[in-house]
Amino acid sequence: MLTIISLILIIICLIVISAIVIKKLPALAILDVNNMPGEKEAKFKDTIIKARVERDLAKWSGFFGRIFLSLSSSIKKVLKASQSNLKKMKLSYKIAAKMPWPEKQKRIKDLLFSVEDLIKREEFNEAEEKLVEVISLDQKNLGAFFKLGGIYEELKKYQEARQTYEYALKLAKQSRNDAEMMGDLSLQEIYYSLAWLEKGAGNFDAAFDNVSEALEFEPNSPRYLDLILDLSIMRKDKESAVKYLEKLSISNPENQKLAEIREEVEALETSEVT
């Protein structure tokens, strides 16, 4: 009897795992590996999909314990639901692949509208799912990648956020002259977001490098100067702190925190940061 129960549980596990993987099939369209050089992009695709699958599988871990307690009724329900989901996901993926571009555009617009509402309500997991669907419909949707990076950052999934922002940056560099694709985004804004991400993750050197890149585009931006000054202090880099404090004082003389920041900078010991 135990052997039969074990076999049944194994079959259920395989069905559920298959359902979860197939559910993520639309996300496989995130990247067109055939048109992307190097292994980094391929690893990014694998990582982002793998992370989603692993998180979904984790959600099912407690579910199997409950199934074991009520095998007779639950087995039928799970098998039926799993088979139904498999069919739905396969059908959904086929429909998305064949969907005419005007319909895709409308669907993308509706999804992005929903994402904005979900983000306002801080329902980040649901927002993530809709963004993955957007990307499955348009694998070069820069705005969707950028928003997805922000979602991962909110969820403190720093590795996924970093990879997603970096891919958005790659797309932006390729399309910097395409106003339609860039939308309201800019290279410096993506660098700035990467800097904040790295700061939140405790990687102050990487954050400093990214905001430095942003400053190449907008040398007098108070936002960028404020962040790089803060990072200079955190890194105990007095030379950089003095330099950017002076720049910030010129670009934003009304900043009420300048006197306080100046005291922090003056308290730093002179040292070299490598």
Phi, psi and omega in degrees: 000317179298322180297317181296316179299318180298316180297319180298316179297320179298316180298317179299315179304314182297320180294314181295317178299317179298319179298318181294317181297315181294326177301328181270000181305320178303329182290344179294343178277001180306316183236142173260092187297329182296335181256015183232123181284154171085167182270342185300316182294322179296319179295324179298314179300312180299319183295313185293322178287318180300319181296319179296316181295317180298320180293322179292321178297323180298324180296332183276348186301316179288333182297322183292329177297320179289326179298320182300327182281338181224057186301313190304317182270324186289324184303314181297317182296315182294316179299316181294315180296319182295316179297320179296317180295320178301315180294317181297317183292320178297316181295317180300318181294320179294320180296316180298321182293327184263354185297130177299151185301318178302322178291321178299317180300317180295317180297317179298316180299316179295318181295316181294326176296317178295322180300316180301318180293319180294322179295319178299325180272003179060033175264074192289326180295319178293322178297320179300316181299319181290324178292322177297323178294319177302315183292329177293332178275328181217096188287358177240028179280096185302316181299322180293318178297318181296316178295322180296321175300320178295324178296313179298324178295318178297324180277003181060030174265076192296322181296314179294319179298316181299312182295322181290316176299318181296324178289323175299320179297319179298315178298318181296320179295324180286336188236025185299337180262004180260096185299324181295316181288321181290325181059229180273358183275161176214162178301316182296327180292323179290318176301319181296317178295320176298321179297315179295322178300311182295324177297315178297330180276356179086010180264077189293326179294315179295322178298317180300316181297319183290318180289333174298320178296319179298321180293338176298328180272323181227082185298337184250016180291119179302323180299310183293319180294321179297317181291315183291330176292316178300317180293323178299318179293317181295328179274359182058038180261088186295322181300312179292321180300315179297317181299311185280337173295320178296317180295318180293323179298325181282316185282333181218068184295343181274359179298116185286350182265001185301316181297318179295318179295320180301320178298319179296318181294316181294335181280347180289144174276143179290122180205161180267136177250126181257000000 
